[in-house]
Amino acid sequence: IDAAALPAYKSRRTARINTECRARLLTRFGDPAEQVSRSIGVYGPAEKAALETGIAATIDASNTASDAVTAATTIEAVEAVAVTWPTI
């Protein structure tokens, strides 16, 4: 892959990171309606706290990896970006 393909490659890698981020949150906390219920305490205070910290940590991990993709100057550097997903 030549350097001219780098922007598109970065875009696809970032999209995959974002997709995985969403999938992890949906798997753990349910669909948006269920997440609202968790956020208002329907599932109890422990789940409300888990939602708040889990979403923040997962998005932080996604953002950190996406920033590394943006900063990468070669395809190899983009491929080397690893996301350190939190346990939620």
C-alpha positions in Angstrom: 0.0 0.0 0.0 1.5 3.3 -1.0 1.5 6.5 1.1 -1.4 8.0 -0.9 -3.6 5.2 0.6 -2.7 6.2 4.2 -5.6 8.5 4.9 -8.2 6.0 3.8 -6.5 3.2 5.7 -6.5 5.4 8.8 -10.2 6.1 8.3 -11.0 2.4 8.0 -9.0 1.5 11.1 -10.6 4.2 13.1 -14.1 3.0 12.0 -13.2 -0.5 13.1 -12.1 0.8 16.5 -15.4 2.8 16.9 -17.4 -0.3 15.9 -15.8 -2.5 18.4 -16.2 0.2 21.1 -20.0 0.4 20.4 -20.2 -3.4 20.3 -18.5 -3.8 23.7 -20.8 -1.2 25.3 -23.9 -2.8 23.9 -22.8 -6.3 24.9 -22.2 -5.2 28.5 -24.8 -2.5 29.1 -27.6 -3.4 26.6 -29.4 -1.3 24.1 -29.8 2.5 24.6 -33.2 2.0 26.4 -31.5 -0.4 28.9 -28.6 2.0 29.3 -31.1 4.7 30.3 -32.6 2.4 32.9 -29.2 1.6 34.3 -28.2 5.3 34.3 -31.2 6.2 36.5 -30.6 3.4 38.9 -33.3 0.9 37.9 -30.7 -1.9 38.1 -29.3 -0.6 41.4 -26.5 1.7 42.4 -23.7 -0.8 41.5 -24.9 -1.1 37.9 -25.4 2.7 37.6 -21.7 3.2 38.8 -20.5 0.4 36.4 -22.3 2.1 33.5 -20.7 5.4 34.3 -17.2 4.2 34.7 -17.4 1.5 32.1 -18.6 3.8 29.3 -16.0 6.4 30.2 -13.1 3.9 30.3 -14.2 2.2 27.1 -14.5 5.5 25.2 -11.1 6.7 26.6 -9.5 3.5 25.3 -11.2 4.0 21.9 -10.1 7.6 21.8 -6.5 6.8 22.8 -6.2 4.2 20.0 -7.9 6.5 17.4 -5.5 9.3 18.3 -2.6 6.9 17.8 -4.0 6.0 14.4 -4.3 9.7 13.5 -0.7 10.3 14.6 0.7 7.3 12.6 2.7 8.2 9.6 2.9 4.8 7.9 0.6 1.9 7.2 2.8 -0.3 9.5 2.3 2.2 12.3 -1.5 2.1 11.9 -1.4 -1.7 11.9 0.7 -1.6 15.1 -2.0 0.4 17.1 -3.5 -1.9 19.7 -6.5 -0.9 21.8 -6.2 -1.7 25.5 -9.9 -2.3 26.3 -10.9 -2.1 29.9 -12.7 -4.9 31.7 -16.3 -3.6 32.1 
